[in-house]
Amino acid sequence: MSSPTNDRMSQLRNLLDSDPHDAFCMYGIAMEHAKVGSHEEAIAWFDRTIETDPAYCYAWFQKAKSQESTGNEAGAIKTLEEGIAQANTLGDTHAAEEMGGFLQSIV
């Protein structure tokens, strides 16, 4: 019997196979990995999401959370600073504020 996480992962991978440039699917796969504690794998998928769509602000935020979970605070800080700059460029003040709050909590 498969778990709900495995089912979601299979669905997301199938959707990504049909559209290899779907940042939403990449982000979903990353979140599934993060949810089960596979943070290194999650970071790799967040990186793919950001490379595909740098405007996907929450990929920056979630990547930093995974980096912080692995003890890579310096990497998380760098990711947050880059993500905040990206969010500000896009005018996404909500994302910038959320990342800024997380940045303050780990600095």
PDB file as gemmi writes it, atoms N, CA and C in Angstrom:
CRYST1    1.000    1.000    1.000  90.00  90.00  90.00 P 1                      
ATOM      1  N   MET A   1       0.845  -1.184   0.000  1.00  0.00           N  
ATOM      2  CA  MET A   1       0.000   0.000   0.000  1.00  0.00           C  
ATOM      3  C   MET A   1       0.887   1.243   0.000  1.00  0.00           C  
ATOM      4  N   SER A   2       0.612   2.195  -0.859  1.00  0.00           N  
ATOM      5  CA  SER A   2       1.448   3.386  -0.940  1.00  0.00           C  
ATOM      6  C   SER A   2       0.915   4.458  -0.001  1.00  0.00           C  
ATOM      7  N   SER A   3       1.839   5.298   0.460  1.00  0.00           N  
ATOM      8  CA  SER A   3       1.436   6.373   1.352  1.00  0.00           C  
ATOM      9  C   SER A   3       0.940   7.564   0.548  1.00  0.00           C  
ATOM     10  N   PRO A   4       0.188   8.461   1.188  1.00  0.00           N  
ATOM     11  CA  PRO A   4      -0.272   9.660   0.470  1.00  0.00           C  
ATOM     12  C   PRO A   4       0.893  10.462  -0.114  1.00  0.00           C  
ATOM     13  N   THR A   5       2.027  10.522   0.613  1.00  0.00           N  
ATOM     14  CA  THR A   5       3.189  11.254   0.116  1.00  0.00           C  
ATOM     15  C   THR A   5       3.717  10.617  -1.164  1.00  0.00           C  
ATOM     16  N   ASN A   6       3.792   9.274  -1.192  1.00  0.00           N  
ATOM     17  CA  ASN A   6       4.252   8.587  -2.398  1.00  0.00           C  
ATOM     18  C   ASN A   6       3.296   8.819  -3.555  1.00  0.00           C  
ATOM     19  N   ASP A   7       1.990   8.810  -3.268  1.00  0.00           N  
ATOM     20  CA  ASP A   7       0.996   9.059  -4.305  1.00  0.00           C  
ATOM     21  C   ASP A   7       1.153  10.467  -4.875  1.00  0.00           C  
ATOM     22  N   ARG A   8       1.314  11.465  -3.993  1.00  0.00           N  
ATOM     23  CA  ARG A   8       1.502  12.849  -4.454  1.00  0.00           C  
ATOM     24  C   ARG A   8       2.781  12.968  -5.262  1.00  0.00           C  
ATOM     25  N   MET A   9       3.832  12.327  -4.781  1.00  0.00           N  
ATOM     26  CA  MET A   9       5.114  12.386  -5.487  1.00  0.00           C  
ATOM     27  C   MET A   9       4.969  11.778  -6.877  1.00  0.00           C  
ATOM     28  N   SER A  10       4.288  10.657  -6.985  1.00  0.00           N  
ATOM     29  CA  SER A  10       4.077  10.021  -8.294  1.00  0.00           C  
ATOM     30  C   SER A  10       3.277  10.932  -9.212  1.00  0.00           C  
ATOM     31  N   GLN A  11       2.226  11.536  -8.678  1.00  0.00           N  
ATOM     32  CA  GLN A  11       1.407  12.445  -9.492  1.00  0.00           C  
ATOM     33  C   GLN A  11       2.234  13.637  -9.965  1.00  0.00           C  
ATOM     34  N   LEU A  12       3.019  14.216  -9.063  1.00  0.00           N  
ATOM     35  CA  LEU A  12       3.843  15.375  -9.432  1.00  0.00           C  
ATOM     36  C   LEU A  12       4.894  15.008 -10.474  1.00  0.00           C  
ATOM     37  N   ARG A  13       5.520  13.851 -10.303  1.00  0.00           N  
ATOM     38  CA  ARG A  13       6.531  13.420 -11.287  1.00  0.00           C  
ATOM     39  C   ARG A  13       5.892  13.156 -12.650  1.00  0.00           C  
ATOM     40  N   ASN A  14       4.691  12.592 -12.664  1.00  0.00           N  
ATOM     41  CA  ASN A  14       3.988  12.367 -13.933  1.00  0.00           C  
ATOM     42  C   ASN A  14       3.657  13.695 -14.602  1.00  0.00           C  
ATOM     43  N   LEU A  15       3.192  14.664 -13.818  1.00  0.00           N  
ATOM     44  CA  LEU A  15       2.898  15.987 -14.372  1.00  0.00           C  
ATOM     45  C   LEU A  15       4.177  16.646 -14.899  1.00  0.00           C  
ATOM     46  N   LEU A  16       5.262  16.493 -14.169  1.00  0.00           N  
ATOM     47  CA  LEU A  16       6.535  17.079 -14.605  1.00  0.00           C  
ATOM     48  C   LEU A  16       7.035  16.410 -15.879  1.00  0.00           C  
ATOM     49  N   ASP A  17       6.809  15.104 -16.001  1.00  0.00           N  
ATOM     50  CA  ASP A  17       7.190  14.407 -17.238  1.00  0.00           C  
ATOM     51  C   ASP A  17       6.461  14.993 -18.441  1.00  0.00           C  
ATOM     52  N   SER A  18       5.209  15.400 -18.234  1.00  0.00           N  
ATOM     53  CA  SER A  18       4.443  15.950 -19.353  1.00  0.00           C  
ATOM     54  C   SER A  18       4.803  17.411 -19.636  1.00  0.00           C  
ATOM     55  N   ASP A  19       5.347  18.108 -18.640  1.00  0.00           N  
ATOM     56  CA  ASP A  19       5.800  19.488 -18.827  1.00  0.00           C  
ATOM     57  C   ASP A  19       7.051  19.707 -17.983  1.00  0.00           C  
ATOM     58  N   PRO A  20       8.232  19.406 -18.555  1.00  0.00           N  
ATOM     59  CA  PRO A  20       9.485  19.468 -17.801  1.00  0.00           C  
ATOM     60  C   PRO A  20       9.865  20.856 -17.289  1.00  0.00           C  
ATOM     61  N   HIS A  21       9.134  21.882 -17.692  1.00  0.00           N  
ATOM     62  CA  HIS A  21       9.451  23.240 -17.249  1.00  0.00           C  
ATOM     63  C   HIS A  21       8.404  23.785 -16.284  1.00  0.00           C  
ATOM     64  N   ASP A  22       7.657  22.890 -15.637  1.00  0.00           N  
ATOM     65  CA  ASP A  22       6.594  23.278 -14.725  1.00  0.00           C  
ATOM     66  C   ASP A  22       7.172  23.517 -13.327  1.00  0.00           C  
ATOM     67  N   ALA A  23       7.422  24.787 -13.006  1.00  0.00           N  
ATOM     68  CA  ALA A  23       8.017  25.139 -11.717  1.00  0.00           C  
ATOM     69  C   ALA A  23       7.114  24.734 -10.554  1.00  0.00           C  
ATOM     70  N   PHE A  24       5.796  24.786 -10.751  1.00  0.00           N  
ATOM     71  CA  PHE A  24       4.872  24.394  -9.696  1.00  0.00           C  
ATOM     72  C   PHE A  24       5.080  22.928  -9.309  1.00  0.00           C  
ATOM     73  N   CYS A  25       5.262  22.064 -10.297  1.00  0.00           N  
ATOM     74  CA  CYS A  25       5.512  20.644 -10.018  1.00  0.00           C  
ATOM     75  C   CYS A  25       6.852  20.450  -9.318  1.00  0.00           C  
ATOM     76  N   MET A  26       7.869  21.166  -9.776  1.00  0.00           N  
ATOM     77  CA  MET A  26       9.187  21.074  -9.137  1.00  0.00           C  
ATOM     78  C   MET A  26       9.101  21.483  -7.673  1.00  0.00           C  
ATOM     79  N   TYR A  27       8.390  22.585  -7.431  1.00  0.00           N  
ATOM     80  CA  TYR A  27       8.213  23.075  -6.067  1.00  0.00           C  
ATOM     81  C   TYR A  27       7.464  22.032  -5.232  1.00  0.00           C  
ATOM     82  N   GLY A  28       6.435  21.437  -5.794  1.00  0.00           N  
ATOM     83  CA  GLY A  28       5.677  20.402  -5.092  1.00  0.00           C  
ATOM     84  C   GLY A  28       6.542  19.206  -4.732  1.00  0.00           C  
ATOM     85  N   ILE A  29       7.388  18.780  -5.657  1.00  0.00           N  
ATOM     86  CA  ILE A  29       8.299  17.662  -5.392  1.00  0.00           C  
ATOM     87  C   ILE A  29       9.263  18.044  -4.262  1.00  0.00           C  
ATOM     88  N   ALA A  30       9.782  19.263  -4.322  1.00  0.00           N  
ATOM     89  CA  ALA A  30      10.686  19.735  -3.268  1.00  0.00           C  
ATOM     90  C   ALA A  30       9.986  19.719  -1.911  1.00  0.00           C  
ATOM     91  N   MET A  31       8.750  20.187  -1.872  1.00  0.00           N  
ATOM     92  CA  MET A  31       8.009  20.231  -0.613  1.00  0.00           C  
ATOM     93  C   MET A  31       7.746  18.826  -0.073  1.00  0.00           C  
ATOM     94  N   GLU A  32       7.471  17.880  -0.959  1.00  0.00           N  
ATOM     95  CA  GLU A  32       7.268  16.491  -0.517  1.00  0.00           C  
ATOM     96  C   GLU A  32       8.543  15.946   0.118  1.00  0.00           C  
ATOM     97  N   HIS A  33       9.693  16.242  -0.494  1.00  0.00           N  
ATOM     98  CA  HIS A  33      10.969  15.803   0.090  1.00  0.00           C  
ATOM     99  C   HIS A  33      11.196  16.461   1.449  1.00  0.00           C  
ATOM    100  N   ALA A  34      10.926  17.772   1.535  1.00  0.00           N  
ATOM    101  CA  ALA A  34      11.125  18.490   2.800  1.00  0.00           C  
ATOM    102  C   ALA A  34      10.214  17.925   3.892  1.00  0.00           C  
ATOM    103  N   LYS A  35       8.990  17.595   3.505  1.00  0.00           N  
ATOM    104  CA  LYS A  35       8.005  17.093   4.459  1.00  0.00           C  
ATOM    105  C   LYS A  35       8.483  15.824   5.162  1.00  0.00           C  
ATOM    106  N   VAL A  36       9.235  14.981   4.438  1.00  0.00           N  
ATOM    107  CA  VAL A  36       9.709  13.724   5.037  1.00  0.00           C  
ATOM    108  C   VAL A  36      11.147  13.835   5.553  1.00  0.00           C  
ATOM    109  N   GLY A  37      11.686  15.058   5.559  1.00  0.00           N  
ATOM    110  CA  GLY A  37      13.023  15.272   6.113  1.00  0.00           C  
ATOM    111  C   GLY A  37      14.167  15.023   5.162  1.00  0.00           C  
ATOM    112  N   SER A  38      13.883  14.829   3.880  1.00  0.00           N  
ATOM    113  CA  SER A  38      14.942  14.652   2.872  1.00  0.00           C  
ATOM    114  C   SER A  38      15.364  16.034   2.362  1.00  0.00           C  
ATOM    115  N   HIS A  39      16.023  16.794   3.257  1.00  0.00           N  
ATOM    116  CA  HIS A  39      16.286  18.195   2.957  1.00  0.00           C  
ATOM    117  C   HIS A  39      17.297  18.411   1.829  1.00  0.00           C  
ATOM    118  N   GLU A  40      18.289  17.552   1.716  1.00  0.00           N  
ATOM    119  CA  GLU A  40      19.255  17.712   0.616  1.00  0.00           C  
ATOM    120  C   GLU A  40      18.561  17.549  -0.739  1.00  0.00           C  
ATOM    121  N   GLU A  41      17.695  16.555  -0.819  1.00  0.00           N  
ATOM    122  CA  GLU A  41      16.925  16.334  -2.046  1.00  0.00           C  
ATOM    123  C   GLU A  41      15.972  17.508  -2.287  1.00  0.00           C  
ATOM    124  N   ALA A  42      15.355  17.989  -1.208  1.00  0.00           N  
ATOM    125  CA  ALA A  42      14.458  19.137  -1.324  1.00  0.00           C  
ATOM    126  C   ALA A  42      15.209  20.355  -1.857  1.00  0.00           C  
ATOM    127  N   ILE A  43      16.389  20.611  -1.319  1.00  0.00           N  
ATOM    128  CA  ILE A  43      17.193  21.764  -1.759  1.00  0.00           C  
ATOM    129  C   ILE A  43      17.492  21.666  -3.252  1.00  0.00           C  
ATOM    130  N   ALA A  44      17.838  20.479  -3.716  1.00  0.00           N  
ATOM    131  CA  ALA A  44      18.121  20.286  -5.148  1.00  0.00           C  
ATOM    132  C   ALA A  44      16.886  20.623  -5.986  1.00  0.00           C  
ATOM    133  N   TRP A  45      15.709  20.218  -5.518  1.00  0.00           N  
ATOM    134  CA  TRP A  45      14.478  20.520  -6.253  1.00  0.00           C  
ATOM    135  C   TRP A  45      14.098  21.990  -6.150  1.00  0.00           C  
ATOM    136  N   PHE A  46      14.341  22.615  -4.985  1.00  0.00           N  
ATOM    137  CA  PHE A  46      14.104  24.058  -4.894  1.00  0.00           C  
ATOM    138  C   PHE A  46      15.030  24.803  -5.849  1.00  0.00           C  
ATOM    139  N   ASP A  47      16.282  24.338  -5.964  1.00  0.00           N  
ATOM    140  CA  ASP A  47      17.217  24.950  -6.920  1.00  0.00           C  
ATOM    141  C   ASP A  47      16.686  24.848  -8.343  1.00  0.00           C  
ATOM    142  N   ARG A  48      16.171  23.674  -8.707  1.00  0.00           N  
ATOM    143  CA  ARG A  48      15.595  23.501 -10.050  1.00  0.00           C  
ATOM    144  C   ARG A  48      14.419  24.436 -10.265  1.00  0.00           C  
ATOM    145  N   THR A  49      13.602  24.595  -9.221  1.00  0.00           N  
ATOM    146  CA  THR A  49      12.448  25.499  -9.313  1.00  0.00           C  
ATOM    147  C   THR A  49      12.920  26.928  -9.571  1.00  0.00           C  
ATOM    148  N   ILE A  50      13.910  27.371  -8.792  1.00  0.00           N  
ATOM    149  CA  ILE A  50      14.426  28.736  -8.908  1.00  0.00           C  
ATOM    150  C   ILE A  50      15.092  28.952 -10.264  1.00  0.00           C  
ATOM    151  N   GLU A  51      15.824  27.953 -10.753  1.00  0.00           N  
ATOM    152  CA  GLU A  51      16.454  28.074 -12.077  1.00  0.00           C  
ATOM    153  C   GLU A  51      15.389  28.208 -13.168  1.00  0.00           C  
ATOM    154  N   THR A  52      14.302  27.477 -13.022  1.00  0.00           N  
ATOM    155  CA  THR A  52      13.222  27.498 -14.010  1.00  0.00           C  
ATOM    156  C   THR A  52      12.406  28.782 -13.915  1.00  0.00           C  
ATOM    157  N   ASP A  53      12.140  29.222 -12.683  1.00  0.00           N  
ATOM    158  CA  ASP A  53      11.311  30.413 -12.469  1.00  0.00           C  
ATOM    159  C   ASP A  53      11.826  31.180 -11.253  1.00  0.00           C  
ATOM    160  N   PRO A  54      12.783  32.092 -11.470  1.00  0.00           N  
ATOM    161  CA  PRO A  54      13.348  32.849 -10.347  1.00  0.00           C  
ATOM    162  C   PRO A  54      12.312  33.674  -9.589  1.00  0.00           C  
ATOM    163  N   ALA A  55      11.157  33.913 -10.197  1.00  0.00           N  
ATOM    164  CA  ALA A  55      10.095  34.690  -9.559  1.00  0.00           C  
ATOM    165  C   ALA A  55       9.270  33.854  -8.574  1.00  0.00           C  
ATOM    166  N   TYR A  56       9.565  32.570  -8.457  1.00  0.00           N  
ATOM    167  CA  TYR A  56       8.834  31.697  -7.543  1.00  0.00           C  
ATOM    168  C   TYR A  56       9.380  31.930  -6.132  1.00  0.00           C  
ATOM    169  N   CYS A  57       8.936  33.020  -5.513  1.00  0.00           N  
ATOM    170  CA  CYS A  57       9.522  33.501  -4.261  1.00  0.00           C  
ATOM    171  C   CYS A  57       9.499  32.472  -3.131  1.00  0.00           C  
ATOM    172  N   TYR A  58       8.444  31.680  -3.052  1.00  0.00           N  
ATOM    173  CA  TYR A  58       8.378  30.747  -1.940  1.00  0.00           C  
ATOM    174  C   TYR A  58       9.367  29.594  -2.093  1.00  0.00           C  
ATOM    175  N   ALA A  59       9.879  29.377  -3.280  1.00  0.00           N  
ATOM    176  CA  ALA A  59      10.948  28.385  -3.441  1.00  0.00           C  
ATOM    177  C   ALA A  59      12.198  28.864  -2.714  1.00  0.00           C  
ATOM    178  N   TRP A  60      12.466  30.165  -2.787  1.00  0.00           N  
ATOM    179  CA  TRP A  60      13.620  30.720  -2.056  1.00  0.00           C  
ATOM    180  C   TRP A  60      13.422  30.514  -0.547  1.00  0.00           C  
ATOM    181  N   PHE A  61      12.230  30.853  -0.068  1.00  0.00           N  
ATOM    182  CA  PHE A  61      11.912  30.750   1.354  1.00  0.00           C  
ATOM    183  C   PHE A  61      12.038  29.309   1.844  1.00  0.00           C  
ATOM    184  N   GLN A  62      11.424  28.383   1.121  1.00  0.00           N  
ATOM    185  CA  GLN A  62      11.440  26.979   1.544  1.00  0.00           C  
ATOM    186  C   GLN A  62      12.831  26.365   1.411  1.00  0.00           C  
ATOM    187  N   LYS A  63      13.590  26.791   0.403  1.00  0.00           N  
ATOM    188  CA  LYS A  63      14.975  26.311   0.275  1.00  0.00           C  
ATOM    189  C   LYS A  63      15.761  26.720   1.518  1.00  0.00           C  
ATOM    190  N   ALA A  64      15.598  27.973   1.938  1.00  0.00           N  
ATOM    191  CA  ALA A  64      16.302  28.446   3.132  1.00  0.00           C  
ATOM    192  C   ALA A  64      15.890  27.653   4.368  1.00  0.00           C  
ATOM    193  N   LYS A  65      14.607  27.317   4.477  1.00  0.00           N  
ATOM    194  CA  LYS A  65      14.152  26.519   5.615  1.00  0.00           C  
ATOM    195  C   LYS A  65      14.818  25.144   5.611  1.00  0.00           C  
ATOM    196  N   SER A  66      14.934  24.530   4.428  1.00  0.00           N  
ATOM    197  CA  SER A  66      15.606  23.227   4.348  1.00  0.00           C  
ATOM    198  C   SER A  66      17.089  23.368   4.665  1.00  0.00           C  
ATOM    199  N   GLN A  67      17.709  24.435   4.160  1.00  0.00           N  
ATOM    200  CA  GLN A  67      19.131  24.647   4.462  1.00  0.00           C  
ATOM    201  C   GLN A  67      19.340  24.806   5.968  1.00  0.00           C  
ATOM    202  N   GLU A  68      18.485  25.572   6.603  1.00  0.00           N  
ATOM    203  CA  GLU A  68      18.598  25.782   8.043  1.00  0.00           C  
ATOM    204  C   GLU A  68      18.390  24.458   8.782  1.00  0.00           C  
ATOM    205  N   SER A  69      17.493  23.620   8.284  1.00  0.00           N  
ATOM    206  CA  SER A  69      17.237  22.316   8.902  1.00  0.00           C  
ATOM    207  C   SER A  69      18.445  21.394   8.836  1.00  0.00           C  
ATOM    208  N   THR A  70      19.296  21.587   7.811  1.00  0.00           N  
ATOM    209  CA  THR A  70      20.498  20.757   7.696  1.00  0.00           C  
ATOM    210  C   THR A  70      21.683  21.368   8.444  1.00  0.00           C  
ATOM    211  N   GLY A  71      21.461  22.511   9.092  1.00  0.00           N  
ATOM    212  CA  GLY A  71      22.541  23.165   9.827  1.00  0.00           C  
ATOM    213  C   GLY A  71      23.335  24.146   8.988  1.00  0.00           C  
ATOM    214  N   ASN A  72      22.904  24.366   7.752  1.00  0.00           N  
ATOM    215  CA  ASN A  72      23.614  25.290   6.859  1.00  0.00           C  
ATOM    216  C   ASN A  72      23.016  26.695   6.993  1.00  0.00           C  
ATOM    217  N   GLU A  73      23.276  27.322   8.138  1.00  0.00           N  
ATOM    218  CA  GLU A  73      22.706  28.645   8.374  1.00  0.00           C  
ATOM    219  C   GLU A  73      23.271  29.683   7.410  1.00  0.00           C  
ATOM    220  N   ALA A  74      24.560  29.592   7.092  1.00  0.00           N  
ATOM    221  CA  ALA A  74      25.164  30.550   6.155  1.00  0.00           C  
ATOM    222  C   ALA A  74      24.489  30.450   4.789  1.00  0.00           C  
ATOM    223  N   GLY A  75      24.235  29.228   4.330  1.00  0.00           N  
ATOM    224  CA  GLY A  75      23.541  29.032   3.059  1.00  0.00           C  
ATOM    225  C   GLY A  75      22.124  29.562   3.111  1.00  0.00           C  
ATOM    226  N   ALA A  76      21.452  29.344   4.242  1.00  0.00           N  
ATOM    227  CA  ALA A  76      20.080  29.830   4.400  1.00  0.00           C  
ATOM    228  C   ALA A  76      20.051  31.356   4.361  1.00  0.00           C  
ATOM    229  N   ILE A  77      20.993  31.984   5.023  1.00  0.00           N  
ATOM    230  CA  ILE A  77      21.059  33.448   5.034  1.00  0.00           C  
ATOM    231  C   ILE A  77      21.273  33.980   3.624  1.00  0.00           C  
ATOM    232  N   LYS A  78      22.199  33.374   2.894  1.00  0.00           N  
ATOM    233  CA  LYS A  78      22.478  33.799   1.514  1.00  0.00           C  
ATOM    234  C   LYS A  78      21.227  33.624   0.637  1.00  0.00           C  
ATOM    235  N   THR A  79      20.561  32.477   0.770  1.00  0.00           N  
ATOM    236  CA  THR A  79      19.344  32.216   0.002  1.00  0.00           C  
ATOM    237  C   THR A  79      18.265  33.241   0.331  1.00  0.00           C  
ATOM    238  N   LEU A  80      18.101  33.536   1.614  1.00  0.00           N  
ATOM    239  CA  LEU A  80      17.084  34.513   2.017  1.00  0.00           C  
ATOM    240  C   LEU A  80      17.410  35.901   1.475  1.00  0.00           C  
ATOM    241  N   GLU A  81      18.673  36.295   1.549  1.00  0.00           N  
ATOM    242  CA  GLU A  81      19.050  37.609   1.026  1.00  0.00           C  
ATOM    243  C   GLU A  81      18.764  37.700  -0.468  1.00  0.00           C  
ATOM    244  N   GLU A  82      19.095  36.643  -1.209  1.00  0.00           N  
ATOM    245  CA  GLU A  82      18.819  36.620  -2.650  1.00  0.00           C  
ATOM    246  C   GLU A  82      17.311  36.592  -2.913  1.00  0.00           C  
ATOM    247  N   GLY A  83      16.592  35.807  -2.127  1.00  0.00           N  
ATOM    248  CA  GLY A  83      15.151  35.706  -2.289  1.00  0.00           C  
ATOM    249  C   GLY A  83      14.445  37.016  -1.973  1.00  0.00           C  
ATOM    250  N   ILE A  84      14.898  37.706  -0.940  1.00  0.00           N  
ATOM    251  CA  ILE A  84      14.311  39.000  -0.586  1.00  0.00           C  
ATOM    252  C   ILE A  84      14.559  40.004  -1.710  1.00  0.00           C  
ATOM    253  N   ALA A  85      15.771  40.012  -2.246  1.00  0.00           N  
ATOM    254  CA  ALA A  85      16.072  40.910  -3.365  1.00  0.00           C  
ATOM    255  C   ALA A  85      15.165  40.609  -4.552  1.00  0.00           C  
ATOM    256  N   GLN A  86      14.975  39.327  -4.845  1.00  0.00           N  
ATOM    257  CA  GLN A  86      14.107  38.916  -5.956  1.00  0.00           C  
ATOM    258  C   GLN A  86      12.668  39.357  -5.692  1.00  0.00           C  
ATOM    259  N   ALA A  87      12.182  39.119  -4.475  1.00  0.00           N  
ATOM    260  CA  ALA A  87      10.808  39.493  -4.127  1.00  0.00           C  
ATOM    261  C   ALA A  87      10.620  41.006  -4.225  1.00  0.00           C  
ATOM    262  N   ASN A  88      11.608  41.760  -3.765  1.00  0.00           N  
ATOM    263  CA  ASN A  88      11.517  43.221  -3.851  1.00  0.00           C  
ATOM    264  C   ASN A  88      11.493  43.681  -5.303  1.00  0.00           C  
ATOM    265  N   THR A  89      12.300  43.056  -6.146  1.00  0.00           N  
ATOM    266  CA  THR A  89      12.312  43.381  -7.573  1.00  0.00           C  
ATOM    267  C   THR A  89      10.939  43.148  -8.189  1.00  0.00           C  
ATOM    268  N   LEU A  90      10.276  42.076  -7.741  1.00  0.00           N  
ATOM    269  CA  LEU A  90       8.951  41.722  -8.270  1.00  0.00           C  
ATOM    270  C   LEU A  90       7.821  42.491  -7.605  1.00  0.00           C  
ATOM    271  N   GLY A  91       8.142  43.201  -6.532  1.00  0.00           N  
ATOM    272  CA  GLY A  91       7.100  43.908  -5.800  1.00  0.00           C  
ATOM    273  C   GLY A  91       6.274  42.998  -4.910  1.00  0.00           C  
ATOM    274  N   ASP A  92       6.792  41.829  -4.576  1.00  0.00           N  
ATOM    275  CA  ASP A  92       6.094  40.879  -3.713  1.00  0.00           C  
ATOM    276  C   ASP A  92       6.493  41.155  -2.259  1.00  0.00           C  
ATOM    277  N   THR A  93       5.872  42.181  -1.687  1.00  0.00           N  
ATOM    278  CA  THR A  93       6.249  42.591  -0.338  1.00  0.00           C  
ATOM    279  C   THR A  93       5.918  41.524   0.704  1.00  0.00           C  
ATOM    280  N   HIS A  94       4.845  40.779   0.501  1.00  0.00           N  
ATOM    281  CA  HIS A  94       4.483  39.730   1.458  1.00  0.00           C  
ATOM    282  C   HIS A  94       5.597  38.681   1.543  1.00  0.00           C  
ATOM    283  N   ALA A  95       6.060  38.215   0.400  1.00  0.00           N  
ATOM    284  CA  ALA A  95       7.136  37.212   0.389  1.00  0.00           C  
ATOM    285  C   ALA A  95       8.412  37.800   0.984  1.00  0.00           C  
ATOM    286  N   ALA A  96       8.732  39.045   0.639  1.00  0.00           N  
ATOM    287  CA  ALA A  96       9.936  39.689   1.169  1.00  0.00           C  
ATOM    288  C   ALA A  96       9.857  39.797   2.690  1.00  0.00           C  
ATOM    289  N   GLU A  97       8.688  40.171   3.207  1.00  0.00           N  
ATOM    290  CA  GLU A  97       8.521  40.295   4.656  1.00  0.00           C  
ATOM    291  C   GLU A  97       8.625  38.947   5.353  1.00  0.00           C  
ATOM    292  N   GLU A  98       8.034  37.920   4.743  1.00  0.00           N  
ATOM    293  CA  GLU A  98       8.097  36.585   5.342  1.00  0.00           C  
ATOM    294  C   GLU A  98       9.541  36.086   5.394  1.00  0.00           C  
ATOM    295  N   MET A  99      10.254  36.265   4.290  1.00  0.00           N  
ATOM    296  CA  MET A  99      11.660  35.855   4.274  1.00  0.00           C  
ATOM    297  C   MET A  99      12.479  36.694   5.239  1.00  0.00           C  
ATOM    298  N   GLY A 100      12.174  37.984   5.321  1.00  0.00           N  
ATOM    299  CA  GLY A 100      12.878  38.860   6.253  1.00  0.00           C  
ATOM    300  C   GLY A 100      12.676  38.431   7.692  1.00  0.00           C  
ATOM    301  N   GLY A 101      11.465  38.027   8.021  1.00  0.00           N  
ATOM    302  CA  GLY A 101      11.190  37.533   9.379  1.00  0.00           C  
ATOM    303  C   GLY A 101      11.970  36.276   9.693  1.00  0.00           C  
ATOM    304  N   PHE A 102      12.037  35.377   8.726  1.00  0.00           N  
ATOM    305  CA  PHE A 102      12.798  34.142   8.933  1.00  0.00           C  
ATOM    306  C   PHE A 102      14.283  34.469   9.035  1.00  0.00           C  
ATOM    307  N   LEU A 103      14.757  35.382   8.209  1.00  0.00           N  
ATOM    308  CA  LEU A 103      16.164  35.796   8.257  1.00  0.00           C  
ATOM    309  C   LEU A 103      16.499  36.325   9.653  1.00  0.00           C  
ATOM    310  N   GLN A 104      15.641  37.167  10.191  1.00  0.00           N  
ATOM    311  CA  GLN A 104      15.898  37.725  11.532  1.00  0.00           C  
ATOM    312  C   GLN A 104      15.947  36.631  12.593  1.00  0.00           C  
ATOM    313  N   SER A 105      15.181  35.563  12.403  1.00  0.00           N  
ATOM    314  CA  SER A 105      15.131  34.494  13.403  1.00  0.00           C  
ATOM    315  C   SER A 105      16.395  33.630  13.410  1.00  0.00           C  
ATOM    316  N   ILE A 106      17.174  33.674  12.310  1.00  0.00           N  
ATOM    317  CA  ILE A 106      18.371  32.821  12.277  1.00  0.00           C  
ATOM    318  C   ILE A 106      19.674  33.606  12.307  1.00  0.00           C  
ATOM    319  N   VAL A 107      19.599  34.921  12.198  1.00  0.00           N  
ATOM    320  CA  VAL A 107      20.832  35.727  12.211  1.00  0.00           C  
ATOM    321  C   VAL A 107      21.324  35.874  13.626  1.00  0.00           C  
TER     322      VAL A 107                                                      
END                                                                             
